[in-house]
Each structure stands twice: as structure tokens, then as C-alpha cells.
């Protein structure tokens, strides 16, 4: 990835950390729309501009150029989005009529990112995107080994029983990618995962290890305690 192609989905203002930047909101909107929309006609640049313009209450022409830039300078170079095909058109320049209008789809990396953003929908649907990412990774990975299997099977298990926890892991992985700490997102490398999230999940690791050694009555006590305070 060109390091200039910064995926901004987690970016916030430096002086107001709780508020996402315009670029962040726009890229999240693009990714979510492509993930949710099935009709290719609704996944062209113009259609995406119309959708986001309605959401923000502005004219679509005012956001079109920014969407064009997000796609061509960020999301496509970062291999989050790719051209899915071309739609015939009878309007515009002759060259455009011959080539058609491009529409877009998510890559496997795009599926991973789409699973982390709330704009994509409820957590069950987002976990389905994550499961599809794992399925595609298994199909495309020609060097699959025991570590890869543990990672993928662990993610699938956690996506069903602890989705918020697995989203925390994936979010940290994407942020590390943006910082240049890891090179790619299309596969989850065990060494990179360990490097990125070992400190962030220290509390959860401690809790899991405690549960493994507790007697059944103490496990029940711990369960009741967590339920009371959560």
C-alpha cells in the first residue's frame, strides 16, 4: 500500500477525540454503502454521492469530488475497494458510452474493514462479513499452516460468542496498518497480531486464564459478579 493512501475510518479531530473527521465519516459511508447495496447501479460514484448527500442534507455535486478522491486516491490504492464492472450508458462523451460507468465492490480487505464500522449495520451482519473474510482468506491462502488455522478458527468462534472483543482486535490491527506497523490486511498474520494486540488484550487474557483454573463454584461466582456490574 502507498503510505499516502491513509484509510481514515478511525480518524478523529486532535482537539476533540470523540468526533470523527469528515474524511472518516465519508469513507465509512462509502464502505458501508457498498457492503449493503446489491444493485450495481447504486454503487457508482454518482449513486454513492447521492446517498451521502441525502444523509448530510447537501447537494450531491458538493460531495462528488471528495468521493472521487476517496475512491481513486485512498480506498482503491489501499485495496479496500475495487472496480466491480462497468454499466452501459447512453449519455455523456462517446468514450464514456463505449467504456461504461464503473461500479464498485469490496475486496476481502474491504470486508474486514466493513465488519468494524457501525454504519454497516447490526453486529450480527457485521460478523457475517467477518466470517466471509475468513472464508475468502482460507480459499486464497496457499501457505496455510497450523497458526493460520488457529487464528481463523479462533476469530470465527469469538465472532459468535464475543463479537465486541473480536472487533477490538480487528480495530487495533487496522490502526496498526495505518501507522505502517504491518504491511497488509488481506490476511491476519499471527506474529503481527501478537505484536499489535498483546498489550491491548492483557486484561482479557488475565480473565480467561483465571477462568481456566477456577473451580466450578468460583466460576459461577465470577459470572454472577460480572453480570451484576455490567
Buried (B, 14 or more C-beta within 10 A) or exposed (E): BEEEBBBBBBBEEEEEEEEBBEBBBBBBBBBBBBBBBEEBEBBBBBBBBBBBBEEBEEEBEEBBEBBBEBBEBBBBBBBBBBEBEBEEBEEEEEEEEEEEBBBBBBBBBBBBBBBBBEBBBEBEBBBBBBBBBBBBBBEEEEEBEEEBEEBBEBBBEBBEEEBEEBBBBBBBBBBBBBEEEBEEBBBBBEEBBEEBBEEBBEEBEEEEEEEEEEEEEEBEEBEEEEEEEE
